[in-house]
């Protein structure tokens, strides 16, 4: 009985210490994100969910970037037309409740960005028609400015998907 209580107490103490450490990291990340947004109020803030990213032919590391809440790359760009290139990724939940990682081949697209707005570019594991139907039915706080249909391949099953670039309203 005493060993059980001791083990439970040790686990609770370790969990509490790790919880405090993770909360501290999250607080620092949020402060950095707020500072980034405040310093770039007049620029277009773009959240990119991918890797091997290039903007206007230049590696993303050459731009003013930070890491977002979901580990996406967040970049501040001047208003205007920009070209993007990269491998975009997402995670979907399969029928059995198992996480399925989905990624594209190298994609290229152009969008016209306006200063003072926040944009998001990522892939979804449903078709553009399903996305449009969902937005009509439930509404949305974002406006799609580009929806590119994709053919995705996840665990031997053909699936339709789309890359969507959305802007806050």
C-alpha positions in Angstrom: 0.0 0.0 0.0 2.8 2.4 0.9 4.6 1.8 -2.4 1.5 2.5 -4.3 1.0 5.8 -2.5 4.6 6.7 -3.1 4.5 5.9 -6.8 1.3 8.0 -7.2 2.8 10.9 -5.3 5.9 10.8 -7.5 3.9 10.7 -10.7 1.7 13.6 -9.5 4.8 15.7 -8.6 6.5 15.0 -12.0 3.3 15.8 -13.8 2.9 19.1 -11.9 6.5 20.2 -12.6 6.1 19.3 -16.4 2.8 21.1 -16.5 4.3 24.3 -15.1 7.3 24.1 -17.5 4.9 23.6 -20.5 2.7 26.4 -19.4 5.8 28.6 -19.2 6.9 27.7 -22.8 3.4 28.3 -24.1 3.2 31.7 -22.4 6.6 32.7 -24.0 5.3 31.5 -27.4 2.1 33.5 -27.1 4.0 36.6 -26.0 6.4 36.2 -29.0 3.4 35.7 -31.4 1.6 38.9 -30.0 4.8 40.9 -30.4 5.2 39.6 -34.0 1.6 40.6 -34.8 2.0 44.0 -33.2 5.3 44.7 -35.1 3.7 43.7 -38.4 0.2 45.3 -38.1 0.3 46.9 -41.5 1.7 43.8 -43.3 0.0 40.6 -44.5 0.5 37.8 -41.9 0.5 34.4 -43.5 0.3 31.1 -41.7 1.8 28.3 -43.8 1.2 24.6 -42.9 4.0 22.9 -44.8 7.7 22.4 -45.3 10.3 23.2 -47.9 8.6 26.6 -48.3 9.6 29.3 -50.7 8.1 32.7 -51.2 8.7 34.6 -54.5 11.4 32.0 -55.2 13.3 32.6 -51.9 13.6 30.3 -49.0 11.2 31.2 -46.1 14.2 31.6 -43.8 15.0 34.9 -45.6 11.8 36.4 -44.4 10.5 37.8 -41.0 9.0 34.5 -39.6 7.9 33.0 -36.3 6.3 29.6 -35.3 2.6 29.5 -34.8 0.5 27.6 -32.2 0.2 24.5 -34.4 3.9 24.6 -35.3 3.1 26.3 -38.7 5.4 28.9 -40.2 4.1 32.4 -39.8 5.5 35.1 -42.1 4.9 38.8 -42.5 4.9 40.0 -46.1 4.3 43.4 -47.8 1.0 43.7 -49.6 0.9 42.6 -53.2 1.0 39.5 -55.3 3.2 36.7 -54.0 4.1 33.3 -55.2 4.3 30.4 -52.8 5.9 27.0 -53.2 6.2 24.0 -50.8 5.0 20.6 -49.6 1.8 21.1 -47.5 0.8 18.8 -44.7 -2.1 18.0 -42.4 -3.3 15.3 -40.1 -6.7 13.7 -40.5 -8.5 11.2 -38.3 -9.3 8.0 -40.0 -12.4 5.8 -39.7 -10.8 3.8 -36.9 -9.8 6.9 -35.0 -6.2 6.6 -36.1 -4.3 9.8 -37.1 -3.3 9.8 -40.8 -0.6 12.1 -42.0 -1.4 13.6 -45.4 1.0 15.6 -47.5 1.1 17.0 -51.1 3.8 17.0 -53.7 5.5 20.3 -54.2 2.8 22.8 -54.9 3.0 26.3 -56.5 0.4 29.1 -56.4 0.1 32.8 -56.4 -2.2 35.0 -54.2 -2.7 38.7 -53.9 -2.3 39.8 -50.2 -3.6 42.9 -48.5 -1.8 44.5 -45.6 -3.4 44.4 -42.2 -5.0 40.9 -42.8 -4.2 37.4 -41.6 -4.0 34.6 -44.1 -3.8 30.8 -43.7 -2.6 28.4 -46.4 -3.1 24.7 -45.7 -4.6 21.5 -47.1 -7.8 19.8 -46.1 -8.8 16.2 -46.7 -12.2 17.0 -48.2 -13.1 18.4 -51.7 -13.6 22.0 -52.5 -17.3 21.3 -53.0 -17.5 19.9 -49.5 -15.7 22.9 -48.1 -18.0 25.3 -49.9 -21.1 23.4 -48.7 -19.8 23.4 -45.1 -19.2 27.2 -45.2 -22.6 27.9 -46.6 -24.3 25.7 -43.9 -22.3 26.8 -40.9 -20.8 30.1 -41.9 -17.2 31.1 -41.5 -15.0 33.8 -40.0 -12.7 33.6 -43.0 -13.0 34.1 -46.8 -11.4 31.7 -49.2 -9.3 33.6 -51.7 -7.9 30.5 -53.4 -9.1 26.9 -53.4 -7.1 24.4 -55.4 -8.5 20.8 -55.8 -5.9 18.1 -55.1 -5.7 14.4 -55.4 -4.5 13.0 -52.1 -3.3 9.5 -51.4 -3.7 8.2 -47.8 -3.1 4.7 -46.8 -4.0 3.1 -50.1 -7.3 4.8 -50.4 -7.9 7.5 -53.0 -9.2 10.7 -51.4 -10.1 14.1 -52.7 -8.7 17.2 -51.0 -7.9 20.8 -51.5 -5.4 23.5 -50.7 -7.2 26.6 -49.3 -5.8 30.1 -48.8 -8.2 32.0 -46.5 -8.2 35.5 -45.3 -9.8 36.8 -42.0 -13.0 38.9 -42.5 
